[in-house]
Amino acid sequence: MQSIYYGITSEGNISRNIGEWIKTAGPPVVFAEKDENLALYSNGLLGSYEVVSLDEALKRYPDADVWVTYRRAGNSARALLNKLPPERIHFLEADLEYRKGCGFLGRFISYRKDTFSPCCVTGECPVVPASGTVRERLSHWQEYTGKLVDDVRMGRANDCQDCYLLTFGPWQKSIKLREINFGSNQPGDICNFRCTYCFCERTFERLKNATDGLTTYEILKQISEIPEYDTNDFIVQLANGEFCANKHCDEMLDILSKTKWKIELLSNLSIYKEKLADIMDSGRITSLLVSLDSGTRETFKAIKRVDAFDRVVANLRKYPVSKTKLMLKYIFLDGVNDNETDVDGFYDLVKENGGIISLSSNLSAPFTKKMLDMSLRLISKAKVDGIEVSSRSSYLSKEDKIFINESIASA
């Protein structure tokens, strides 16, 4: 079988690795590269190989298999699916395979008081009983997820089989934990707001004085002491109430400041912490999601049941939010904030502070006509000012995601 090698990282890298690649895939009949880079290799590669566009390579060798040379090959692999069937696409460096999967499966754990889940999709995620130390629970996750991925791969009955997120594509072959999520399920998790739409209020009340089970602080402490997880590609996602209201906040910030982790934070931003500002300023907080849901002090108080609008706005200006991927979320509530005054006030805050607009509804309830109109208003304003609008929310109906994406495309 003829082999096309696709992708040139550098001539030095190719030279170092091509011997091993040939043992795996055989010698290449030609190298293929992105069109914009072809001029760099007009005289060939390593004195032996011609470099052409991928379309030209496939035209010359229509029956050849394509071997992708990139270590990070997900986007290239998805693009190749438009040109070749998956059985003719292979990977020389990337740990990928073609199967059903999703962005969570095999890399993500949602950590809870006495359970864990391999994802955090509301209403879809399987929940697995768990106990013991953090290391013991992560070993349990590895065992469970390994079997789950294998069942998905082989088409056997499994806990994820009916999930709408499962799609065919290039997914990680190996099971390796890359992201841990905390989502309002540990003893001691609290929030200083009482948002009218919150579905965690009873959970907070039940767990705030719980003495059994590990707290978020204890989990972070234990996992920070496991060397294989102290890497700069390991993600810690903190979405369990208001992080800065937790009584162990300072101790957790000390741990976070000493690790290499990337941090994704959900915060109401009502509390200013110098330690948090320092970590944010370092660029280690890669994303910050703030639910404003309003553009006026009166509506903010009605939704959050706390008079903190001015404080949150002040902290938006005080924290170094330009060092992170800032997302300002607007959860539409029927008859409350679906009006021009609040939408325009919210937009002015986005425009002033930067960030991405994230639109959502209350637990995936379909948008009303008024909400659709207000979404279009925000999208139109954002188009003029070059502000990004996202529909990547767990709390949007499928139809509303389609509406938002189509409206963004046509704005």
N, C-alpha and C positions, 0 to 999 in steps of 0.2 A: 504493500500500500504506500502511495506517495504521501509525503508530509510537507505541509506549508507551515513555517514558523511565523507566528504573528506577534509583532511588537519588538521594538529595539529600545531597551532601557539605556544602555551605553555600550560602546564597543568593548570596553574592559570587562563589563559584566558578561557579555556574550562570550568573550574569549575564555573567561574562567569556567563557564558552565556548559559550553556546547558539547564537550566530550561526554558528560553525563547525560545530556539531553539526547544525544545520538544513540546512546545505549537504550534509552527508553522509547524513542519515537523514530529512530532511523535518521539518516542524513536528510536535511531539508532540500527540496527541489528549488526552493526560492524563499526569501524572506519577504514578508508583507509588512507594510508600515502605513501609518495614517498619512493621508494625502499631503497634509501641510508640512510633513517632515521629509518627504521624498527627496527634496533638493539636497539635503544633508548627505545623502548616500548615492549620489549620481555616479560615483566611481566604484560602487559596490561596498561590501562589508567584509572585513578581515581578509581582503584580497581574494576571496573565493566565492562569495555569494552575491547574486543580484538582488536588489531591493526594489520591489514594485508595490503598487497599490493593492489592497486586498481584492478589489474587483478584478484587477488585471490578473492576479495570481489565480483566482477561481476560474477566470475565463480560460487561462492556459491549462489549468489542471482541474477540470470540473469534478473529478472523482477523488481528489486528494482530501485527506483529513487536515484540519487546522489545529495546531498546537500553540496555545497562548503562552507567551513567555513571562508575562507580568506577574508579580507577587500579589498585587491587588488587581484582580481581573474581573470583578463583578460587572462593571459597566461595559467593558469590552465584550464579555461573554453574552450579555443581554443583547447587545447590538448584533453579535454574530448570529443570534437566533433568527434574525430577519433574512439571513442569507443561506443558512445551513440547518439541517436537522440536528438535534442535540447529540445524537450518537456519533457525529463526525467532528465534534468539538471537544478538545482535551486540554489539560493544563499541565505545564511543565514545572511551575513554581507555586502556583496558588493552591490552597487547600480547598478546592471546590469540586462539586459534583452536581449533575442535573437530577433533580427530584422535586417532589412537592415539599414546600417549606414556607417559612415566613421569617420576618426580621427578628423574631424572638427565639424561635425554636433552636435549641442546642447552644445558646450563648447567654441566656437571660434567666434570672431567678427573681421572683417577687417574694421577699422574705416576710413571714408573718409570725404571730405569737407561737402557734403550735402546728403550723402548716407551711407549705410553700407552693408556688405555682410556677410553671415554666413560661408564663406570660402575664400580662396585666390587662387583657382585653375584657372589659366589663361584660358579664353575662356569658362569656365563652370559655374562660380559663378553667382548666382542670385544677383541683385543689387536692394536695397530697399531705396526709398527716405526717408530722415530723417531730423529732425530739432530739435531745443531746446537745453537744457542743456545736459551735459553728462549723468546725471542720467535719464533724460527723454528719451534719445536715447537708453540707456541700457534697460529701461522698454519696449520700442518699440521692441528691439531685443528679449527680453524674450517672448513677446506676439507672434511675428512673428515666432520665432524658435520653440516655443511650438507647434504651429499649424503645422509647417512644419514637425517636427518629428512625430507628430500624423498622418499626412497624409501619410508619408513614412511607418509608422508602419501598417496602415490599408490598404495600397495599393491604396490610392486615388491619383488622378492627383496632381502633385506638382512640384515646381521649380527645384527640384534635380533629377527628375525621370530618366533622360537620362544620368546622370553623370556616367562615367566609374569607379569612386571611390566607388560607393555604393556597398557594399558587405554584405552578411548575416553573422552575428557573434554576440558575446557578446558586447553590447554597453551600455553606461550609460543610465539608466532609467530616471533620473531627468535632467531637463534643468538647467544647472548652468554654468555661464560664468567663464572660467578658463584661457582664453588667449585672449589678445587684440593685434591686429596687425596694425602697421602703415606702409603703403606702398606707399609713394610718392603721397599723395592725399590731404594734408593739406596746407593751405596758409602758405607761408614762408619756405616750404621744398625746399632745394637746394642741389646741388652736385657740388663739385669743379673739377670733371672730366667731360669729354665729350666723353664717350666711343662710339665707332662707332656702336655698336650693341644696344645701349640704346633705349628703347621704351618709356622712361619717359621724354625725353628731352623737348618735347612740353608741357607736363604737368607741369614740373618745371618752364618753361618760363611763362605759363599762370597763375600760382599760386604765383609766387615769390613776387608780389606786391599786391596780393588780400587782401582786407580789410574785406570782409565778410566771415563768417565761423570761426570755432575755429582752432587755431594753435595747433601743437603737444604739445607745452609747456602748453597751456591752458587746453588741454584735460588731460594731465598727472597731472596737478595741481588739477583739479576737481576730477579726479578718486582717487587720493591719499587722498582726504578728505572724501571718502566714506569708513567707517571702515570695512565693510564686504569684501572689495577687498584688504585690506592691510594684506595679508597672504603670507606665504612662499611657497604656491603651486599655486599662481597666476603668470602668465607669461606675460611679456610685450615684444613684438617683435618689434624692431626698424629697419625697412628696408626702410626708407623714405629718399633716397638720402644719403649724407654723414653727419652723425649725428654731428660730431665735427665741421662741417662747418656752422651749424645752429646758427643764432645770439643769440638764447636762450640756447645754449648748456650748459653753466655754470649753469644757473638756473635749467635746466632739470637734470643735474648731481647732484645738491643739493637735488632735490626731490628724485631721484633714490637712493641716498645714505641713505636717511632717511626711506625708505619703506622696507618691507620684500620681495618684489617681486623678482622672478627670471627673469633675463634679457637675451634675445636673440638678438644679435647685428649683423647687416650687415654693414661692414665698408670697405672703400678702404685703411684704415690705413695710410693715407698720413699725418695726423695731430696727433701730440702727445699732450695729455692732462693729466696732473698729476692726476686730479680728476678721470678721467676714469681709469687710471692705478691703483688707489687705490681701486676702486670698483671691477675691474678685479682681483686684488690681494686678495680680500675678498672671492672670489669664487662665488659671486652672478651673475656674467655674465656666464651663463651656456653654452652658445655657441657663437662662433664668426666666421662669414663667411667672408672670404676675397677673392675677385676675382682677382687673379694674371694674369691668361690668357696668360702668357708668361714666358720666362726664360732668356730673354735678354733685355737690356735697350732700344735697338732700336725698337724691336717689341712692348714692353710695350708702348713706346711713340706713335707708329703708331696706336695702338688700343685705348689707353686712351686719346690720343691727349693732353697729359700733360707729361712733362719730370720729372717724380717723382719716377722712379723705385728705385733709390738708397735710397730715403727717405723712401719709403715703406719697403724696405728690412731692413733698419736701425731700423724702428719702430717695425718690427717683432721681432727683437732681444731685443728691449728696453722694450716693453710691457710684463707683466707677463703672456704670452699666455699659459704657462703650467698649469695655474690655471683654464682654461676653455676648453671646447670641441672645439678645433680649426679645422676649415674646410677650406682648400685652394682649391679654385674653378678654373677649367680650362675650359673656354668656347671655343670650337674649332671654328675657322673661316677659311673658305675655302681659301687656298692659302696664309694665313697670319701667323698662328702659328701652322699649322699642319706639323711640320718638326722636325727632330731629335734634332737640336740645341736648339730650344725653349723648347721642351718637356723634354730634359735632364737637361736643366738649371732650369726649374720649379721643376723637381724631386729633384735636389740637394737642393733647398730651403726647400722643404717639409722634406727631410731627416735631414737637419740641424735644423729646427725649430720645428719638430714634427707636428702632425696634421693628419687629414684625407683628402685624395684626393677625390674631388668631380668633376666628369666629366659631361660636359653639351655641348649642341650645341646652335646655335643661333635660339631662339624661336622654338625649337623642329624640326628644319630642320633635315632630316635624315643624319646620318654620311656618309661621302664619304668613298671610299676604303682607302684613306690615313688616314682619322681620325680613322677608325677602326684599322688600323695597329699601329697608334700612341697610341691608347687606350691599345692595347695588349702590347706595349712596356712598358707603365707605370705600367700596372697590373703585368707584369713579374718582373720588378724591385722591385715593392712593396712587392711581394710575398717573395723575397729573404730577404728583410730587415724587414719583419713583419709589414709593414705599411698598414693600412686599405684603401681600395678603395670603394667609395660609388656610387650608381647609383640613389640615392634619390634626384632627381632634378625635378623641375616642367618643365624644358625645355629640356627634352629628349623624343624622340619618344618611343612608346611602344616597338618597335623592338630593338632599341638601348639599352633600359634598360635590355631586355632579353639577348642581346648579352653580355653586361658588366657583368651581374650576372652569366651567364654561363661561361664566360672567367675567372672570379674570382674563381668559383668553380673548374675549371679544371686546373688552373695555378699550 
